[in-house]
Amino acid sequence: MRLRLTLVYGALFFVAGLALLTLTYVLFNQQLLGTFEARYDAKPGMNRMFVIRNNDVMLTGPDALRWVETQEAELREAAVSSLLAQGAVALVVVGALAVALGWLIAGRMLAPLHLVTATARRIAAAPMAERGLHERIALSGRKDEVQDLADAFDTMVERLDHSFDGQRRFVANASHELRTPLTLNRALVELAMHRKTASDDVKQLGESLLEINTRHERLISGLLLLARSEQPIAERSPVDLADVVTHVVAQTAVEAAESGIMVHEKPGPAPTSGDALLLERLVHNLVENGVRHNSGDDGWVRVESRIVSGDQVAVEVSNTGPVVPPYDVPLLFQPFHRQGGERAVTGRSAGLGLSIVRSVALAHGGDVTARPREGGGLVVTAVLPRARE
């Protein structure tokens, strides 16, 4: 747009300059002709006589008149040529300066639009859409069309921010309120199952109800954790991912042994900072998914923490398992992702594992990626900022 405005401004300037030069030429030519004619016109009652003396040569009568007319024509031609040449040069020079000035003016006029674009790009480039909604243009200056655009954009972003914030609060409050009745349901079902007069049918029904209750508890806990992980980390403490990997592998050892899965750990130094509980949940979900979504008795899971670069650390979990299509990998980080036409929510999983991993990583200023492993399974890598000493 800046280039188009400059070209339009320059074109209009050159058109106006050409029109001015043409008008000047016409007026100048007419004025020159009128001056010559007026100078040699005879007054009323007098005869016009020309006498020209030039270096002992005298011209009179028609010869002198022809010589004068020739001199007039040459003078007029020289004057007009000089006017056109100098006018064209002046037009080009001033036109170039006008184009340069137009470029600067267009840049100044479009600067507020650049601010709007930069803010919109920062919001769009945020790891999660709602994370960038606190950005505002807050354009200052006189009231004009660009100011109206910036104010309308700020109003839209503010409404979206309030909407996302209200949604997070609703999920957190609803999940918190639902935990109490689920706890009460569990207590009542267990009380009924452990009564001496309870029949086998009642006990079997109680086990089914407890399994359903456990599934709901996992789902609500996952929603609470997801809502918490989407909030900015206010207080950070030093955490070494090597310690977290060792602790999580020990926690999941029983489940891995029951599933016949070998867990190999390689806890290299990986200092970072953040919420220790959330970082533990991140690694726990990765290892837990690696164990549960595996190939069977001969499956394995590898967990490694390491320093990636001078300012990044990573924890990587790879496992054997079914082949995952590459186009399906991004969908794994969505809550309640449907696979095979069914929700990925079972009694052991709430379908929020990788969603929580991604939210925790983003909340700590990092990111998480996944890629299919050759032969089946996944390789999931969470990258976090490295802590400075």
C-alpha beads as a LAMMPS data file, in Angstrom:
LAMMPS data file: protein, C-alpha beads

389 atoms
388 bonds

1 atom types
1 bond types

-500.0 500.0 xlo xhi
-500.0 500.0 ylo yhi
-500.0 500.0 zlo zhi

Masses

1 110.0

Atoms # bond

1 1 1 0.000 0.000 0.000
2 1 1 2.865 2.366 0.768
3 1 1 4.347 1.760 -2.687
4 1 1 0.973 2.201 -4.368
5 1 1 0.319 5.466 -2.547
6 1 1 3.774 6.725 -3.492
7 1 1 3.309 5.794 -7.155
8 1 1 -0.112 7.427 -7.286
9 1 1 1.208 10.561 -5.595
10 1 1 4.221 10.699 -7.933
11 1 1 2.092 10.116 -11.040
12 1 1 -0.318 12.887 -10.067
13 1 1 2.596 15.229 -9.381
14 1 1 4.146 14.551 -12.798
15 1 1 0.808 15.039 -14.568
16 1 1 0.304 18.342 -12.756
17 1 1 3.890 19.345 -13.533
18 1 1 3.462 18.567 -17.226
19 1 1 0.232 20.537 -17.318
20 1 1 1.943 23.487 -15.618
21 1 1 4.909 23.316 -18.008
22 1 1 2.583 23.207 -21.044
23 1 1 0.576 26.172 -19.793
24 1 1 3.783 28.115 -19.119
25 1 1 5.025 27.354 -22.636
26 1 1 1.790 28.584 -24.254
27 1 1 1.662 31.788 -22.195
28 1 1 5.363 32.480 -22.659
29 1 1 5.142 31.979 -26.434
30 1 1 2.145 34.284 -26.715
31 1 1 3.791 36.928 -24.583
32 1 1 6.979 36.765 -26.643
33 1 1 5.117 37.130 -29.942
34 1 1 3.052 40.028 -28.608
35 1 1 6.186 41.816 -27.390
36 1 1 7.924 41.580 -30.767
37 1 1 4.858 42.711 -32.685
38 1 1 4.183 45.601 -30.351
39 1 1 7.777 46.822 -30.497
40 1 1 7.840 47.249 -34.254
41 1 1 4.275 48.365 -34.922
42 1 1 4.108 51.904 -36.388
43 1 1 2.065 54.503 -34.626
44 1 1 -0.989 55.964 -36.393
45 1 1 -0.040 58.458 -39.134
46 1 1 3.546 57.200 -39.315
47 1 1 5.375 54.861 -41.732
48 1 1 7.571 52.045 -40.413
49 1 1 11.175 52.131 -41.665
50 1 1 13.978 49.749 -40.716
51 1 1 17.635 50.711 -40.895
52 1 1 20.197 48.154 -39.704
53 1 1 23.892 48.933 -39.437
54 1 1 26.299 46.113 -38.661
55 1 1 30.076 46.498 -39.239
56 1 1 29.907 48.933 -42.138
57 1 1 26.953 47.048 -43.608
58 1 1 23.656 48.930 -43.751
59 1 1 20.357 47.280 -44.470
60 1 1 17.209 49.254 -45.184
61 1 1 13.714 48.535 -46.296
62 1 1 12.651 44.884 -46.869
63 1 1 16.179 43.534 -46.277
64 1 1 16.331 45.069 -42.840
65 1 1 12.829 43.774 -42.062
66 1 1 13.773 40.228 -43.074
67 1 1 16.917 40.390 -40.927
68 1 1 14.864 41.542 -37.929
69 1 1 12.309 38.781 -38.406
70 1 1 15.088 36.194 -38.665
71 1 1 16.624 37.441 -35.420
72 1 1 13.232 37.391 -33.740
73 1 1 12.584 33.777 -34.833
74 1 1 15.990 32.627 -33.580
75 1 1 15.540 34.413 -30.282
76 1 1 12.047 32.983 -29.833
77 1 1 13.237 29.460 -30.654
78 1 1 16.175 29.735 -28.253
79 1 1 13.954 31.068 -25.480
80 1 1 11.332 28.369 -25.959
81 1 1 13.965 25.603 -26.137
82 1 1 15.618 26.897 -22.977
83 1 1 12.248 27.043 -21.231
84 1 1 11.335 23.487 -22.218
85 1 1 14.756 22.002 -21.429
86 1 1 15.184 23.680 -18.075
87 1 1 11.530 23.099 -17.213
88 1 1 11.851 19.380 -17.977
89 1 1 15.005 19.082 -15.863
90 1 1 13.349 20.970 -13.025
91 1 1 10.258 18.784 -13.323
92 1 1 12.314 15.582 -13.097
93 1 1 14.374 16.791 -10.140
94 1 1 11.427 18.165 -8.204
95 1 1 9.365 15.090 -9.169
96 1 1 12.031 12.766 -7.729
97 1 1 12.068 14.797 -4.528
98 1 1 8.264 14.695 -4.443
99 1 1 8.274 10.892 -4.836
100 1 1 10.800 10.548 -2.004
101 1 1 8.746 12.880 0.160
102 1 1 5.608 10.951 -0.772
103 1 1 7.307 7.715 0.318
104 1 1 8.140 9.238 3.709
105 1 1 4.669 10.707 4.155
106 1 1 2.989 7.446 3.158
107 1 1 5.158 5.633 5.699
108 1 1 4.162 8.054 8.431
109 1 1 0.502 7.751 7.521
110 1 1 0.635 3.934 7.438
111 1 1 2.645 3.579 10.665
112 1 1 -0.518 3.068 12.787
113 1 1 -1.619 0.309 10.405
114 1 1 1.771 -1.361 10.873
115 1 1 1.153 -1.248 14.633
116 1 1 -2.250 -2.897 14.169
117 1 1 -0.703 -5.576 11.937
118 1 1 2.168 -6.245 14.345
119 1 1 -0.221 -6.655 17.277
120 1 1 -2.471 -8.998 15.291
121 1 1 0.558 -11.077 14.278
122 1 1 1.767 -11.348 17.879
123 1 1 -1.668 -12.562 18.941
124 1 1 -1.794 -15.044 16.049
125 1 1 1.748 -16.268 16.784
126 1 1 1.022 -16.931 20.466
127 1 1 1.430 -20.651 21.326
128 1 1 -2.190 -20.703 22.415
129 1 1 -4.708 -18.208 21.061
130 1 1 -5.958 -17.106 24.456
131 1 1 -2.397 -16.462 25.680
132 1 1 -1.969 -13.484 23.369
133 1 1 -5.330 -11.852 23.987
134 1 1 -3.922 -9.542 26.646
135 1 1 -2.208 -7.573 23.854
136 1 1 -3.683 -4.165 23.053
137 1 1 -2.835 -1.614 20.374
138 1 1 -3.741 1.390 22.533
139 1 1 -3.192 3.769 19.617
140 1 1 -2.848 7.400 20.657
141 1 1 -3.282 10.495 18.529
142 1 1 -6.040 12.377 16.857
143 1 1 -9.347 10.724 16.037
144 1 1 -9.417 9.403 12.487
145 1 1 -10.247 6.249 10.531
146 1 1 -7.096 4.422 11.668
147 1 1 -7.833 5.308 15.296
148 1 1 -11.348 3.897 14.876
149 1 1 -9.902 0.689 13.416
150 1 1 -7.431 0.291 16.295
151 1 1 -10.149 0.936 18.899
152 1 1 -12.473 -1.579 17.236
153 1 1 -9.654 -4.148 17.199
154 1 1 -8.901 -3.559 20.902
155 1 1 -12.585 -3.928 21.754
156 1 1 -12.811 -7.213 19.861
157 1 1 -9.675 -8.627 21.519
158 1 1 -10.886 -7.526 24.957
159 1 1 -14.198 -9.313 24.472
160 1 1 -12.408 -12.455 23.316
161 1 1 -10.096 -12.262 26.327
162 1 1 -13.046 -11.984 28.702
163 1 1 -14.744 -14.875 26.921
164 1 1 -11.728 -17.186 27.211
165 1 1 -11.143 -16.155 30.809
166 1 1 -14.778 -16.828 31.671
167 1 1 -14.577 -20.210 29.988
168 1 1 -11.499 -21.184 32.000
169 1 1 -13.123 -20.072 35.255
170 1 1 -16.285 -21.992 34.387
171 1 1 -14.352 -25.206 33.706
172 1 1 -12.343 -24.840 36.908
173 1 1 -15.375 -24.017 39.069
174 1 1 -17.585 -26.690 37.525
175 1 1 -14.891 -29.339 37.886
176 1 1 -14.269 -28.323 41.472
177 1 1 -17.970 -28.428 42.325
178 1 1 -18.390 -31.871 40.750
179 1 1 -15.661 -33.471 42.845
180 1 1 -17.745 -33.344 46.024
181 1 1 -20.740 -35.342 44.731
182 1 1 -18.401 -37.867 43.107
183 1 1 -16.597 -38.367 46.401
184 1 1 -19.961 -38.795 48.120
185 1 1 -21.061 -41.311 45.474
186 1 1 -17.889 -43.331 45.982
187 1 1 -18.407 -43.403 49.747
188 1 1 -22.047 -44.539 49.412
189 1 1 -21.208 -47.248 46.876
190 1 1 -18.345 -48.594 48.996
191 1 1 -20.588 -48.551 52.067
192 1 1 -23.249 -50.563 50.235
193 1 1 -20.691 -53.067 48.887
194 1 1 -19.127 -53.754 52.272
195 1 1 -22.370 -54.432 54.084
196 1 1 -22.601 -57.973 55.400
197 1 1 -25.985 -58.453 53.782
198 1 1 -24.728 -57.322 50.355
199 1 1 -25.324 -59.962 47.690
200 1 1 -22.963 -60.817 44.862
201 1 1 -25.131 -58.848 42.441
202 1 1 -24.868 -55.764 44.623
203 1 1 -21.091 -56.163 44.864
204 1 1 -20.779 -56.592 41.095
205 1 1 -22.991 -53.547 40.529
206 1 1 -20.918 -51.613 43.049
207 1 1 -17.703 -52.484 41.220
208 1 1 -19.200 -51.252 37.947
209 1 1 -20.346 -48.037 39.608
210 1 1 -16.940 -47.516 41.196
211 1 1 -15.290 -47.964 37.810
212 1 1 -17.609 -45.376 36.275
213 1 1 -17.013 -43.081 39.250
214 1 1 -13.252 -43.473 38.844
215 1 1 -13.532 -42.550 35.177
216 1 1 -15.444 -39.390 36.073
217 1 1 -12.955 -38.514 38.806
218 1 1 -10.079 -38.845 36.348
219 1 1 -11.912 -36.689 33.854
220 1 1 -12.638 -33.940 36.381
221 1 1 -9.099 -34.043 37.770
222 1 1 -7.787 -33.730 34.250
223 1 1 -10.055 -30.755 33.555
224 1 1 -8.926 -29.047 36.758
225 1 1 -5.293 -29.651 35.908
226 1 1 -5.831 -28.442 32.340
227 1 1 -7.493 -25.237 33.572
228 1 1 -4.648 -24.680 36.043
229 1 1 -1.910 -25.349 33.491
230 1 1 -3.384 -22.761 31.098
231 1 1 -2.732 -20.006 33.634
232 1 1 0.623 -18.138 33.604
233 1 1 3.199 -19.462 36.072
234 1 1 3.424 -16.805 38.777
235 1 1 6.005 -18.436 41.067
236 1 1 8.901 -20.466 39.696
237 1 1 11.383 -22.678 41.495
238 1 1 14.460 -24.535 40.199
239 1 1 13.641 -28.004 38.881
240 1 1 15.974 -30.579 37.346
241 1 1 14.098 -32.759 34.891
242 1 1 16.524 -35.605 35.640
243 1 1 15.092 -35.853 39.171
244 1 1 11.569 -35.684 37.781
245 1 1 12.272 -38.495 35.293
246 1 1 13.695 -40.752 38.013
247 1 1 10.740 -40.076 40.302
248 1 1 8.094 -40.623 37.607
249 1 1 9.659 -43.865 36.348
250 1 1 9.577 -45.211 39.905
251 1 1 5.910 -44.179 40.224
252 1 1 4.856 -45.941 37.010
253 1 1 6.978 -49.047 37.564
254 1 1 4.059 -51.111 38.907
255 1 1 1.724 -50.298 36.040
256 1 1 4.499 -50.934 33.501
257 1 1 5.299 -54.314 35.075
258 1 1 1.634 -55.327 35.046
259 1 1 1.455 -54.438 31.345
260 1 1 4.710 -56.226 30.527
261 1 1 6.384 -53.009 29.378
262 1 1 10.078 -52.328 29.960
263 1 1 10.839 -48.732 30.925
264 1 1 14.373 -47.499 30.180
265 1 1 15.422 -44.217 31.731
266 1 1 18.317 -41.927 30.902
267 1 1 18.042 -38.971 33.290
268 1 1 20.593 -36.473 32.041
269 1 1 20.992 -33.052 33.663
270 1 1 18.241 -30.694 32.451
271 1 1 17.868 -27.674 34.774
272 1 1 14.775 -25.561 34.300
273 1 1 12.431 -23.511 36.460
274 1 1 8.698 -23.506 37.047
275 1 1 5.964 -25.283 38.947
276 1 1 7.424 -28.593 40.128
277 1 1 4.044 -30.331 40.382
278 1 1 3.025 -29.335 36.878
279 1 1 6.381 -30.405 35.444
280 1 1 6.036 -33.736 37.223
281 1 1 2.556 -34.112 35.694
282 1 1 4.017 -33.359 32.260
283 1 1 6.588 -36.159 32.504
284 1 1 4.106 -38.485 34.213
285 1 1 1.551 -38.115 31.427
286 1 1 4.180 -38.780 28.766
287 1 1 5.428 -41.952 30.466
288 1 1 1.892 -43.072 31.310
289 1 1 0.791 -42.674 27.696
290 1 1 3.895 -44.522 26.546
291 1 1 3.012 -47.446 28.787
292 1 1 -0.707 -47.586 28.086
293 1 1 -0.539 -47.083 24.330
294 1 1 1.999 -49.800 23.633
295 1 1 2.291 -53.029 21.697
296 1 1 2.066 -55.565 24.484
297 1 1 4.385 -57.901 26.378
298 1 1 7.465 -57.108 24.280
299 1 1 6.970 -53.350 24.325
300 1 1 9.268 -50.745 25.808
301 1 1 9.362 -47.073 26.772
302 1 1 12.478 -44.874 26.790
303 1 1 12.599 -41.709 28.893
304 1 1 15.469 -39.268 28.503
305 1 1 16.190 -35.771 29.801
306 1 1 19.001 -33.675 28.371
307 1 1 20.272 -30.205 27.573
308 1 1 19.344 -29.312 24.017
309 1 1 21.264 -26.044 23.687
310 1 1 22.525 -23.155 25.736
311 1 1 19.015 -21.976 26.524
312 1 1 16.841 -25.103 26.215
313 1 1 16.377 -28.450 27.916
314 1 1 14.180 -31.335 26.851
315 1 1 12.544 -34.505 28.048
316 1 1 11.892 -37.108 25.358
317 1 1 9.680 -40.192 25.655
318 1 1 9.572 -42.813 22.910
319 1 1 7.709 -46.105 22.880
320 1 1 6.702 -49.034 20.778
321 1 1 3.097 -49.367 19.770
322 1 1 0.685 -49.206 16.865
323 1 1 1.570 -47.218 13.776
324 1 1 0.296 -43.633 14.000
325 1 1 -0.366 -41.816 10.695
326 1 1 1.595 -38.551 10.463
327 1 1 -1.556 -36.559 9.739
328 1 1 -3.094 -37.823 12.986
329 1 1 -0.227 -36.668 15.224
330 1 1 -1.377 -33.014 15.680
331 1 1 -4.840 -34.232 16.700
332 1 1 -3.374 -36.197 19.616
333 1 1 -2.899 -32.954 21.554
334 1 1 -6.579 -32.048 21.343
335 1 1 -8.778 -32.844 24.372
336 1 1 -11.035 -35.885 23.937
337 1 1 -9.566 -36.724 20.546
338 1 1 -11.692 -39.272 18.682
339 1 1 -9.872 -42.253 17.248
340 1 1 -11.660 -44.975 15.378
341 1 1 -14.955 -43.177 15.861
342 1 1 -14.819 -43.449 19.666
343 1 1 -13.693 -41.061 22.344
344 1 1 -10.285 -41.738 23.801
345 1 1 -11.741 -41.814 27.308
346 1 1 -11.569 -45.021 29.297
347 1 1 -11.507 -45.977 32.935
348 1 1 -7.729 -45.548 32.927
349 1 1 -7.575 -42.420 30.781
350 1 1 -9.566 -39.215 30.552
351 1 1 -8.293 -38.353 27.067
352 1 1 -6.534 -35.229 28.374
353 1 1 -2.979 -36.520 28.833
354 1 1 -1.228 -34.876 25.902
355 1 1 -3.469 -31.800 26.113
356 1 1 -2.211 -31.250 29.666
357 1 1 1.385 -31.866 28.524
358 1 1 1.058 -29.199 25.850
359 1 1 -0.583 -26.686 28.207
360 1 1 2.080 -27.198 30.881
361 1 1 4.897 -26.806 28.348
362 1 1 3.392 -23.614 26.920
363 1 1 2.773 -22.204 30.395
364 1 1 6.498 -22.611 31.114
365 1 1 7.531 -20.906 27.869
366 1 1 8.273 -24.157 26.033
367 1 1 6.622 -26.400 23.491
368 1 1 5.964 -30.043 22.768
369 1 1 6.213 -31.959 19.499
370 1 1 5.505 -35.516 18.444
371 1 1 6.455 -37.659 15.478
372 1 1 5.694 -41.256 14.526
373 1 1 8.465 -43.710 15.345
374 1 1 9.614 -46.030 12.594
375 1 1 8.046 -49.413 13.244
376 1 1 5.224 -48.044 15.367
377 1 1 4.749 -45.856 18.397
378 1 1 5.579 -42.226 19.017
379 1 1 8.493 -39.987 19.945
380 1 1 7.243 -37.061 22.034
381 1 1 9.665 -34.252 22.961
382 1 1 8.899 -31.457 25.420
383 1 1 11.313 -28.531 25.206
384 1 1 11.560 -26.035 28.094
385 1 1 13.714 -22.980 28.831
386 1 1 16.978 -23.791 30.560
387 1 1 17.463 -22.304 34.007
388 1 1 20.322 -19.865 34.438
389 1 1 22.605 -20.127 37.414

Bonds

1 1 1 2
2 1 2 3
3 1 3 4
4 1 4 5
5 1 5 6
6 1 6 7
7 1 7 8
8 1 8 9
9 1 9 10
10 1 10 11
11 1 11 12
12 1 12 13
13 1 13 14
14 1 14 15
15 1 15 16
16 1 16 17
17 1 17 18
18 1 18 19
19 1 19 20
20 1 20 21
21 1 21 22
22 1 22 23
23 1 23 24
24 1 24 25
25 1 25 26
26 1 26 27
27 1 27 28
28 1 28 29
29 1 29 30
30 1 30 31
31 1 31 32
32 1 32 33
33 1 33 34
34 1 34 35
35 1 35 36
36 1 36 37
37 1 37 38
38 1 38 39
39 1 39 40
40 1 40 41
41 1 41 42
42 1 42 43
43 1 43 44
44 1 44 45
45 1 45 46
46 1 46 47
47 1 47 48
48 1 48 49
49 1 49 50
50 1 50 51
51 1 51 52
52 1 52 53
53 1 53 54
54 1 54 55
55 1 55 56
56 1 56 57
57 1 57 58
58 1 58 59
59 1 59 60
60 1 60 61
61 1 61 62
62 1 62 63
63 1 63 64
64 1 64 65
65 1 65 66
66 1 66 67
67 1 67 68
68 1 68 69
69 1 69 70
70 1 70 71
71 1 71 72
72 1 72 73
73 1 73 74
74 1 74 75
75 1 75 76
76 1 76 77
77 1 77 78
78 1 78 79
79 1 79 80
80 1 80 81
81 1 81 82
82 1 82 83
83 1 83 84
84 1 84 85
85 1 85 86
86 1 86 87
87 1 87 88
88 1 88 89
89 1 89 90
90 1 90 91
91 1 91 92
92 1 92 93
93 1 93 94
94 1 94 95
95 1 95 96
96 1 96 97
97 1 97 98
98 1 98 99
99 1 99 100
100 1 100 101
101 1 101 102
102 1 102 103
103 1 103 104
104 1 104 105
105 1 105 106
106 1 106 107
107 1 107 108
108 1 108 109
109 1 109 110
110 1 110 111
111 1 111 112
112 1 112 113
113 1 113 114
114 1 114 115
115 1 115 116
116 1 116 117
117 1 117 118
118 1 118 119
119 1 119 120
120 1 120 121
121 1 121 122
122 1 122 123
123 1 123 124
124 1 124 125
125 1 125 126
126 1 126 127
127 1 127 128
128 1 128 129
129 1 129 130
130 1 130 131
131 1 131 132
132 1 132 133
133 1 133 134
134 1 134 135
135 1 135 136
136 1 136 137
137 1 137 138
138 1 138 139
139 1 139 140
140 1 140 141
141 1 141 142
142 1 142 143
143 1 143 144
144 1 144 145
145 1 145 146
146 1 146 147
147 1 147 148
148 1 148 149
149 1 149 150
150 1 150 151
151 1 151 152
152 1 152 153
153 1 153 154
154 1 154 155
155 1 155 156
156 1 156 157
157 1 157 158
158 1 158 159
159 1 159 160
160 1 160 161
161 1 161 162
162 1 162 163
163 1 163 164
164 1 164 165
165 1 165 166
166 1 166 167
167 1 167 168
168 1 168 169
169 1 169 170
170 1 170 171
171 1 171 172
172 1 172 173
173 1 173 174
174 1 174 175
175 1 175 176
176 1 176 177
177 1 177 178
178 1 178 179
179 1 179 180
180 1 180 181
181 1 181 182
182 1 182 183
183 1 183 184
184 1 184 185
185 1 185 186
186 1 186 187
187 1 187 188
188 1 188 189
189 1 189 190
190 1 190 191
191 1 191 192
192 1 192 193
193 1 193 194
194 1 194 195
195 1 195 196
196 1 196 197
197 1 197 198
198 1 198 199
199 1 199 200
200 1 200 201
201 1 201 202
202 1 202 203
203 1 203 204
204 1 204 205
205 1 205 206
206 1 206 207
207 1 207 208
208 1 208 209
209 1 209 210
210 1 210 211
211 1 211 212
212 1 212 213
213 1 213 214
214 1 214 215
215 1 215 216
216 1 216 217
217 1 217 218
218 1 218 219
219 1 219 220
220 1 220 221
221 1 221 222
222 1 222 223
223 1 223 224
224 1 224 225
225 1 225 226
226 1 226 227
227 1 227 228
228 1 228 229
229 1 229 230
230 1 230 231
231 1 231 232
232 1 232 233
233 1 233 234
234 1 234 235
235 1 235 236
236 1 236 237
237 1 237 238
238 1 238 239
239 1 239 240
240 1 240 241
241 1 241 242
242 1 242 243
243 1 243 244
244 1 244 245
245 1 245 246
246 1 246 247
247 1 247 248
248 1 248 249
249 1 249 250
250 1 250 251
251 1 251 252
252 1 252 253
253 1 253 254
254 1 254 255
255 1 255 256
256 1 256 257
257 1 257 258
258 1 258 259
259 1 259 260
260 1 260 261
261 1 261 262
262 1 262 263
263 1 263 264
264 1 264 265
265 1 265 266
266 1 266 267
267 1 267 268
268 1 268 269
269 1 269 270
270 1 270 271
271 1 271 272
272 1 272 273
273 1 273 274
274 1 274 275
275 1 275 276
276 1 276 277
277 1 277 278
278 1 278 279
279 1 279 280
280 1 280 281
281 1 281 282
282 1 282 283
283 1 283 284
284 1 284 285
285 1 285 286
286 1 286 287
287 1 287 288
288 1 288 289
289 1 289 290
290 1 290 291
291 1 291 292
292 1 292 293
293 1 293 294
294 1 294 295
295 1 295 296
296 1 296 297
297 1 297 298
298 1 298 299
299 1 299 300
300 1 300 301
301 1 301 302
302 1 302 303
303 1 303 304
304 1 304 305
305 1 305 306
306 1 306 307
307 1 307 308
308 1 308 309
309 1 309 310
310 1 310 311
311 1 311 312
312 1 312 313
313 1 313 314
314 1 314 315
315 1 315 316
316 1 316 317
317 1 317 318
318 1 318 319
319 1 319 320
320 1 320 321
321 1 321 322
322 1 322 323
323 1 323 324
324 1 324 325
325 1 325 326
326 1 326 327
327 1 327 328
328 1 328 329
329 1 329 330
330 1 330 331
331 1 331 332
332 1 332 333
333 1 333 334
334 1 334 335
335 1 335 336
336 1 336 337
337 1 337 338
338 1 338 339
339 1 339 340
340 1 340 341
341 1 341 342
342 1 342 343
343 1 343 344
344 1 344 345
345 1 345 346
346 1 346 347
347 1 347 348
348 1 348 349
349 1 349 350
350 1 350 351
351 1 351 352
352 1 352 353
353 1 353 354
354 1 354 355
355 1 355 356
356 1 356 357
357 1 357 358
358 1 358 359
359 1 359 360
360 1 360 361
361 1 361 362
362 1 362 363
363 1 363 364
364 1 364 365
365 1 365 366
366 1 366 367
367 1 367 368
368 1 368 369
369 1 369 370
370 1 370 371
371 1 371 372
372 1 372 373
373 1 373 374
374 1 374 375
375 1 375 376
376 1 376 377
377 1 377 378
378 1 378 379
379 1 379 380
380 1 380 381
381 1 381 382
382 1 382 383
383 1 383 384
384 1 384 385
385 1 385 386
386 1 386 387
387 1 387 388
388 1 388 389
